[in-house]
């Protein structure tokens, strides 16, 4: 976020009461050194995002910072049925060192440059209380409760799917899991606002202690999330509570038996039955968080998207389509360097969409930061702190040490780019941006064309 000194605050017409839809604050995330706020903003009178800025003010109308909305926002354009709104998203990173000393509220406005009006963004998170960000705990924890080779799906482009046939699975039992979580709570590495994601490179339902782990998290008042391929029908007893489950993701490589034969290797009909049963079971036990299908778009599964979307609608869950990719860091780095083996490159040309990568990389905003580097802590099944959820054990500089031997300051220092060769290479190749950003907007464009082909 960059302060804009050319704005004359004394001439701004602040409008705190109005009915125009002018933007939204989609999320706020705390991290050890800064906090991130993101959303979208438009000129409600012209239905565009040109000549608009997002302004951040203190309670006494001191301008703290401003930012220009210029990131892809196809969903906003589709919602308003207006193509001029396809680049109106924004995200801001605020260093904690720049926060006012006393706790107060930040007010966020959509500033219309042409008319010198500032319209307050009206939604429940538009008033940010600085007390929310005094903690230095990590907002997101990824913890593998099954070994990294512990996935039962056969996915060629995933390191887990490639390496899961010859290795013995290991699991984190509930006793070890609770010890690590309690240690991180006691030492300020995480807190009760941290989202604990029970996966990284593995299928969490393979863990025989999965229900015990979930019961521990619920009894501790902690928030947790799960991503599963739905090959295992993990159901809970009537007495169980799942109100701490904030996110349930189903990963799908297509919507036909042919697609499942190519990738996961499961019975497609059983997967649909399992998804229905899991959702019904979890909702009956208090789950009311975000449920979604992460739909991997391959060349062969593109035309199956409409059926998958209808299935998601029938269950009242979100579908999130994204381009399937080379998720093995070393393979993707070779591809970007033009050094990928011919046979792998040939297979990629038959299965993946790669045409958009180079153009998308050029749109990287200088202010964009890698979420795993700044906001996530990742732990493997042995309790080892690892570099991030993008890299894997085949990468150099991947492991740190056991979480039970770590302080928060040591973890922050371990995750600094200056201390990591793999982080420098990742950023140099824009892999952090490829994996974590919204560049998959091209996927939505393809799907929209498929539904309404040009005449």
Secondary structure, 3 states (H helix, E strand, C coil): CECCCCCCHHHCEEECCCCCCCEEEEEEEECCCEEEEEEEECECCCCECCCEEEEEECCCCCEEEEECCCECCHHHHHHHCCHHHCCCEEEEEEEHHHCCCCCCEEEEEEEECCCCEEEECCCCCCEEEHHHHCCCCCCEEEECCECCCCCCCCCCCCHHHHHCCCCCCCECCHHHHHHHHHHHHHCCCCCCCCEEECCCCCCHHHCCCHHHHHHHHHHCCCEEEEEECCCCCCCCCCCCCCCCEEEEEEEECCCCHHHHHHCCCCCHHHHHHHHHHHHHHHHCCCCCCEEEEEEEECCCCHHHHHHHHHHHHHCCCEEEEEECCCCCHHHHHHHHCCCCCHHHHHHHHHHCCCCCHHHHHCCCCCCCCCHHHHHEEEECCCCEEECCCCCCCCCCCCEEEEHHHCCHHHHHHHCCHHHCHHHHHHHHCCHHHHHHCCCCHHHHHHHHHHHCCCC
